[in-house]
Amino acid sequence: MEYLITKWLHVLSSTILFGTGIGSAYYMLFTSLTRDARATAVVVRHVVIADWVFTTPTIILQPLTGFYLIHLAGYPLSLPWISWSIALYLFAGACWLPVVWMQIRMCALAATAARDGVDLPLPYWRYLRWWVALGVGAFVALLVVFYLMVAKPA
């Protein structure tokens, strides 16, 4: 039973992590592309909140449950699929940390533009390009981690 509960928590938290990430990315990108500073300010603020409420706890829960499952199953950490999963998860995290900082900056820039009734400023668009690039990297890495979690290739 302990294994099943831990596995359930691991799958649930990975689903929340991935789902929140892809959903937040979709709404933030496409709202930004409307160039409506007011709408963008609202959406980016909610994306920042979603990262703190959903993404951060699951980022912590994933390795805790993952390493515990490895322990319970008796897998050695030296298995290639485990090593790759860890490396790709760390890569995704390395992409996510600057994204969080950029989202906070973008939120402030969009709020100021909305308050002043002006267009989103150039720094917002520079951040958005980096945000997309890092988001794509993290997305691809997590897709591979999902595959490795399920397939556990030899």
N, C-alpha and C positions, 0 to 999 in steps of 0.2 A: 504494500500500500504506500509506503514511504516513497518508493521509486515513482509510482504513478502520480502521486500528488506533486512531486518535484518536477516530473516531466510535464504535467499539465501547466504548472506555473511557468515553466520555461517556454512552452509553446504559446501560452497566453501572452506572456510578456513580449515575446518576439513578434507576435501578431500586432500588439499595441504599438510597439516600437516602429515596425515597418508601416503599419497603417497610418499612424499619426504623421510619420515622415512624408509619405507619399501624398496624403491628403493635404497637409500643410503646404507642401511644395506646390501642389496644383493650384490651390486657392491663392497663395501669395504671388506666384508667377503670373497667373492670368489676370489677377486684379491689378498688379503692377503694370501689365501691358496695356491696360485701359488708360493709363496715364491720369487717372482720376485720383488726385492727392487725398481727398477726403476718404474715399473708399479704401484706398491703399493703406492709409493710416490706421483705419479700423481693423483691417484684415491682418496687417503685420503685427499689430498689438496682440491680437488673438493668437497668432502663430507663436509669438514669444511666450505667451502664457501657456499654450499647449506644450511647448518644449519643457517648461518647468514642471507642469502638472503630470504630463504623460511620458515624455521622452526620457527625462532625467531619471525617474525611478526605474524605468525598464532598462536603461543603460546600466544601472547598478545591479538590478536583479538578474540580468542575462548571464554575466560571468559567474555570479554566485550559484545559480541553479545549474549552469553548464558544468562547472567544475565539480559540483556535488554529484551530478549525474555520471560524470566520468568516474568519479570515485566509487559510486554505488555499482556501476556496471563493471568495474575492474579494468577499464581501458588504461593503457599506459599513455602518458602525455606525448610520447614520442611518435604515436601514430600520425602518418602524414595528414590525414583529414582533420585531425585535432589541431595539429600545428598550423595548418593553413587557415582553419577557422579562427584560431586565436590571432594570427597575423592580420587576417582580413578584418576582423572585428576591431583590432587596434587601429588599422588604417582608416576604417569608417569613423572611429572616434576621433582620430586626428583631423579628419575632414570636418566633423561636426563641431568641434570646439571653436574654430574661427567663424563658422557659420552662425553660431549662437551670438558671438560678439557682433558680427555684421548685422544680424537681425535687430539687435538692440539699437545699433547706430541707425539702421534704416528706419526703424520705428520712430526715432527722434526726428530724423530728417523729414519723413512723411508727415508727422504731426505738425512740425513747424510750417511746412508747405501748405498743409490744409488750413492751419490757423491763419496764415498770411494770404491765403487765396492765390497762391502761385503754383507754377508747375513743380513737379518733383525735380530736385537739383541734380546736377551732373554726378556728384559723389554717390547719390542713391543708385544711379545706373551702373557706375563702376562696381559698387558693392554687389549689385544684382548679378552682374556677369560672373564675378568670383563665386557668389552664392550658388549659382546654377552649376558652375564647373565642379565645385566641391561636392555639391549635392549629387551630381551624376556619379562621381567617384564613389561616394558612400553608398549610393543606391546599388551600383553594380557589385561592390564588395559584399553588401548584405544579401544580394541575390545568390551569390556564390556560397556564402555561409549557410543560407537556407538549404541549398542543394546538398552541401556537405553534411549538415545536420540530419537530413532525411536519408541520403544515400549511403553515408558512411563508407565511401569507396576504399578498397584495400590499397 
